[in-house]
Amino acid sequence: MKKIGFLSFGHWASHPAYKTRTAADTLLQSIDLAVAAEEIGLDGAYFRVHHFAAQLASPFPLLSAIGAKTSKIEIGTGVIDMRYENPLYMVEDAGAADLISGGRLQLGISRGSPEQVIDGWRYFGYEPAEGESDSDMGRKKALEFLDKLNGVGFAEPNPYPMFPNPPGLLRLEPHAEGLRDRIWWGAASNATAVWAAENGMHLQSSTLKFDESGKPFHVQQAEQIRAYKEAWKKAGHQRESRVSVSRSIFALLSDLDRYYFGQEGGSSDKFGYIERDKRAIFGKSYAAEPDQLIKELAEDEAIQEADTLLLTIPNTLGVDYNVHVLSSILEHVAPALGWR
């Protein structure tokens, strides 16, 4: 059995075909979709984070709102770009969102990918240290975030505070017990997947990764996951690791499904460059009648290796249609593959 969630990029635009014309549309529909997803038995509601774009950005107000209106579904990100973050402030935001949700937060973080503007993190007031790349800065911030989530005091208390202090060094509040064990790392390479395992983070692997062998996407991703699992075992962590993979999967059940996604059937992996010097491989989409989908997905090695599947959704098509998309997978595809 696998956990199945959705991953929304949270797009909006003033487009006649969009149900999400404004940022408010996207935010409010995201809450409604998470509530509906819980009702149909989905396990997770995850959201992408982008800056300087007409997409979801600062995630914690949204995650907190969803946490307050749901009771079971996991809520998370895929992923937060740590180059833009103040790790200590993020500990406070994440702690509050996790407490509101009753301990259901599953935060995906990463060193970041190319964004809409050049070195966008500079506008947020951040600069790599001398001899450090922006990737180094992102990973360093991630480690500080993990450390402070442990809830160990580190700050010297004021001898004349406004309010009485507990004894000893002070930690950040509110502290969310167990959240440190629910942090995921979005890895684009085998090496960073191993690094995530060594540092006790779960693994998120998306619909693209750096091309490291020329093999099909799902094979390279499966190899990445196996390297991660081996590194986790070698590190000696005393808890179970988790691995998620993202996929675009559409069961064609109606004429509307075929209109929207029929052209995706039979698609193949694609190669390109998301960074100047790094060739990436992009996984294909799956779109077919349920029986054909089941055959194709049974051959996806990476899905077999993962315990969590995140279905990327067309959020601009509105809540009702996305509930249909998700329900179609739960009812007509997942049971035959042993995911349910």
Disulfide bonds with the S-S distance in Angstrom:
none
